[in-house]
């Protein structure tokens, strides 16, 4: 029962994440000061799950270090000078070696939260200004904020999909579909590569059009 409960919530998380990326891309409505509930609920749900996953990774890493500290005190053979010279990074290396997706998730979520904080601050400032509808808010170097956010969300979605496939592989009724997906991995990988290239080109075109329109407006 616990396994199916976990599987259902993983499916909801993947569905919310996919809906958030496909229904309203970050770069598309990044200048909108207000969003509807259909946009806010998936956004905050995905962000909350990402923060919870990173927090659980830190908690497990701390438990891993605590276990090794307790082990060095209990077992005299482990408390030699060579073991005591090991720092936290060296001790955590085996843990993150077996949990590479968790490490990559931390490396992506931390800058994601920083960029989301920048976005929130800038949007709050823009609320107090009377900005014309045809004036673009993001220009110059600031256009990298929505582009990097879009790429970070896509990378995190890929990590969530891979970890979910690993989990569903242990569910007997779903293991066949996971095995079939692995057989089609080359085709799926090519599709993902084309998909990412398409979004990157689309983002570059969007930034190019935004910079041109803002320069024309400033000239007038």
N, C-alpha and C positions, 0 to 999 in steps of 0.2 A: 504493500500500500504506500509506504514511504517512497519507494522508487518511482511509482506512477505519479505521486504528488509532485516529486521533483521534476519528472519529465513534463508534466503539464505546465509548470511554471517556466521551464526552459523554453517550451514551445511558445508561450505567451511573450516571453522576452524577445525571442527571435522575430516573432510576428510584429511586435511593436517597433523593433529596431528597423526591420525592413520597410514597414509602413512610413516611419519617420524619414528614411532616406529617399524613398521613391515618391511619396505623396507631396512632400514639401522639402526639396533639397536646401541645404544651408545657404548656399550662395544665392538661391532664387529669391527668398523672402528675408534675406539678412537685414535689409533696410526697413522692414516693417516694424513699426513701433508697437503694434498690438497684434496678438495672435488669437485665434479661436481656440475653444476647448479641445477640438479634435486635433489640434497641433500641440497644445500645451501638455495634455495628458501623456501621449507617447514620449515627448521630450523629457519631462520630469521623471517618468518611469524608467526610461533607459539611463538617464543620468544618475538616478538613485541606485539602480542595480550596479552600475559601474563603480560608484563610490563604495558600495557594500562589498563588492568583490575585491577591490584594492585593500579595503580595511581588513577583510578576512585574511588576505595574503600577508599583511603586516603582522596580524595576530598569530598566524601559524608560524611565521618566521621567528617571532619572539619566543613562542613555545619551543621551537626547535633549538634556539640558543639556550633557553632555560634547561632543557633536557640535557644538553651537552655539559653545561655547568654542573648540574646535579650528578651527571655520570663521572665527571672528573673528580668530584669530591668523594663519591662512594667507592669507586674503583681506584685503588692506589696505583695500578699500572698505567692508568690513563692520566695521572697527574704529574707526569714527568715534565722536564723543562721544555722539550720540543712541543708538547701539547699546549703548555701555558703560553708559548710565544705566538700561538695562532690568534689572529684577530677575528673580528666578527665577519669580515668579508670572506676570509678563508673558510670559516665554519659554515657560512651560508652557501658557499659554492655548490656543495652536493645537493642542497635543497632546491636551489633554483635551476640546477642542471637537470633535475627530474621534473621541474615545473617551469619549463621555458615559456609557455604561454602566459603564465602568471607574471613572469618578469617583464615580458613584452607589454602586457596590459598596464603594468605600473609605468613603464617608460612612455606610454601613449596617453594614459589618463591624466597624469600630472600636468603636462603642457596643455592638454585639452581643458582642464579646469582653469588654468591661468588665462587662456584665450577667451573662455566663456566669461570670466570675471571682467576682462577688458571689454568684451562686447556689451556686457550689462552696464558697465560704467559709461561707455560712450553712448549707448541708447538712452540712458537716464539723462545725460547732458543734452542730447538732441530733443528730448521731450520738452525742455524749457526754451527751445528755440523755434521760431516760426520759419520752418524750412519749406521751400516751394516743392511741389510734388515732382517736378522735373529735375531737381537738383540732386545729384548723387551724393550719398553720405560718405561712401568709401572711395577714396581716390589716392593716388600716390602710393606710398609704401603700405598704407592701411589696407589695400586690397588683398594683401597676403593673409590677413586675419581670416576672412571667410574661406579662402582657398585651402589654407592649412587645416582649418576646422573640418572642412568637407573630407579631406584626405585622412585625417585622424579618425573621424567617424567611420569611414569605409574600412580602414585597417582594423578598428575595434570590432566591426561587424564580422570581418573575416575571422578574427580570433574567436568570437562568440560562436560562429558557425562550426569551426573546427573542433572546439571543445565540446559542443553539443553533439556532433557526430561521434566523437569518442564515447560520450555518455550513452547515446542511443544504441551504440554497438553492443552494449551489455544487456539491453532489453531484448528478449528473445523474439517477440513479435515484430520488432523494428530492425533487428540485426540484419535481415535479408536486404532491406532497402539501403542500409548503410554499406553493406558489402557491394551492392549494385552500384552505388555512388562511387565507391573506391575504384571499381572496374572502369568507370567512366571518368576517372580523375584527369586524364590528359585533355579530354574534350572540355570538361568543366574548367580546367586551368586556362585553356585557350580562351574560353568565353569570358572568364574573369579578367584576363589580360586585355581583351578587346573592350570590355565594359569599363575598366579603369582608364584606358586610353581615351575612350569616348568622353568620359566625364572630365578628364584633364583638359582635353582640347576645348570642350564646351566652356569650362571655367576660364580658360585663357581668352576665348572669344568674348565672353561676358565682361571680363576685366578690360579688354581692349576697347569694347564699345562704350563701357562706362567712362574710361579715361578720355575718349574722344568727345563724348557728349558733354562731359564736365568742362573740357577745354573750350568747346564752342560756346557754352553758356557764359563762361568767364570772359570770353572775347566780346560777347554782346553786352 
